[in-house]
Amino acid sequence: MPLQDLMTRELERFRAEHPRSEALAEQARRSLLGGVPMHWMVRWPGGFPVFAAEAEGARFRDVDGHEYVDFCLGDTGAMTGHAPPAAIRALAEQAPRGITLMLPSEDALWVGEEMGRRFGLPYWQFALTATDANRFALRIARAITGRPKVLVFDWCYHGTVDETFATLGPGGEVALRAGSVGPPVEPSATTRVVEFNDVEALERELAHGDVACVLAEPALTNIGIVLPEPGYHDALRAATRAAGTLLIIDETHTICAGPGGYTGAKGLEPDMLTIGKPLAAGVPAAAYGFSEEVAGRATAAIPRETADIGGIGGTLAANVLSLAGMRATLSEVLTDAAFARMIELGERFEAGVRHVIGEHGLDWHVTRLGCRVEYLFHGERARTGAQAAAAGDAALDRFIHLYALNRGILLTPFHNMALMSPATGAADVDRHTEMLDAAARELTAAA
Ligand SMILES: Cc1ncc(COP(=O)(O)O)c(C=O)c1O
């Protein structure tokens, strides 16, 4: 059966098996913009999203009573597993004792010290989202260097940060990323862009002397996983130091590499580090850290009298509830021991996908960073964001997601990403392998 016919069959099955979700989606069109509470939910395959009823551990149930193994895990927000008991206990104990006060609690100290242990940076601040942590880090970098620009990698994603919606155009110029809604200024005014793993381009762009900071995921994770080549991080660190440019490492997704993210696993030495998503088991929480030197310069750059209106803030930031959640998550859920198990499962997932690729002679490849695994419909491993983007296959992507959904498996949307949580089990991983094997059999028969 050709891919299009397979897709039609899967769409019919999805619709037939999700009457309650379909009815809710219909009703939602009358009160929610586009029929969804958050705009990109319109992109789920199937014609309407699955409405969630409840979630626990590595599973969730929808309103039609189907149970799913969740490898999306809220796109890393629930990398802890859903509702981990230790975090829920801490949140339930804290909530009746206050949620937000604009005052510090003792949990903040514990979390600051633990973040220092994990990531090697001595000073920390908190925010509610990784987007905000990045926005504040960029402001501080500009303030303390007196330089206007940020350098990012082609096809990066760091949240809804205006300066990062830039890609390389066909002539190597800085261009607005397709789909960017209402940009405040031309991105070339704020941003320089280079390909990941291209040291020469990096040095060339830094030589302009106007780059306050490089904002970098240590491996790209939002356009498939693009791993750094050997020596790349040494070169990045040396080039930024030589140019007087700060290096900000965004560990929001690469925390999958271990308890201290890629930075902890590989001994990186960023000037600042940002992270959000799973820190408080899904309750909004984010953090940004500073080296000793940058902390001193940042303190001097934020005048006490105007500290509340300087563009770095968030009334609810550092609230006592999210800090209680962070303390419990870091001390009892995303522990060193949990990471060891999660990474082992990541290896099992990778081996399963590799087996399916080999068995069916597919021109695909699988790549892994710690407990995060991704397969791409292209035989060659991308070394840049542009190569990864060019290798995308939207139709096949939608088919695999829907095929998985119809068989009780949720993958991270818009690419084939799977994340292991402390609650994920070997049987969950094997169920995915079996699903992929069946899909591959049908696809190769169709070809
Ligand atoms: C690397 C990275 N940084 C930051 C963010 C922003 O996170 P949030 O949307 O929670 O602000 C994302 C979101 O996907 C991300 O992938």
The ligand as an SDF file (V2000), in Angstrom:
LIG
                    3D

 16 16  0  0  0  0  0  0  0  0999 V2000
   17.2560   24.0310   24.0340 C   0  0  0  0  0  0  0  0  0  0  0  0
   16.0420   24.7550   24.4660 C   0  0  0  0  0  0  0  0  0  0  0  0
   16.1490   25.8660   25.2090 N   0  0  0  0  0  0  0  0  0  0  0  0
   15.0840   26.5260   25.6220 C   0  0  0  0  0  0  0  0  0  0  0  0
   13.8120   26.1290   25.3060 C   0  0  0  0  0  0  0  0  0  0  0  0
   12.6310   26.9070   25.7800 C   0  0  0  0  0  0  0  0  0  0  0  0
   11.9050   26.2350   26.7420 O   0  0  0  0  0  0  0  0  0  0  0  0
   10.4800   26.8220   27.1730 P   0  0  0  0  0  0  0  0  0  0  0  0
    9.6100   26.7190   25.9620 O   0  0  0  0  0  0  0  0  0  0  0  0
   10.0630   25.9220   28.2770 O   0  0  0  0  0  0  0  0  0  0  0  0
   10.6980   28.2290   27.5910 O   0  0  0  0  0  0  0  0  0  0  0  0
   13.6370   24.9890   24.5270 C   0  0  0  0  0  0  0  0  0  0  0  0
   12.2820   24.5150   24.1690 C   0  0  0  0  0  0  0  0  0  0  0  0
   12.0770   23.5770   23.4480 O   0  0  0  0  0  0  0  0  0  0  0  0
   14.7650   24.2820   24.1050 C   0  0  0  0  0  0  0  0  0  0  0  0
   14.6650   23.1830   23.3390 O   0  0  0  0  0  0  0  0  0  0  0  0
  1  2  1  0
  2  3  1  0
  2 15  2  0
  3  4  2  0
  4  5  1  0
  5  6  1  0
  5 12  2  0
  6  7  1  0
  7  8  1  0
  8  9  2  0
  8 10  1  0
  8 11  1  0
 12 13  1  0
 12 15  1  0
 13 14  2  0
 15 16  1  0
M  END
$$$$
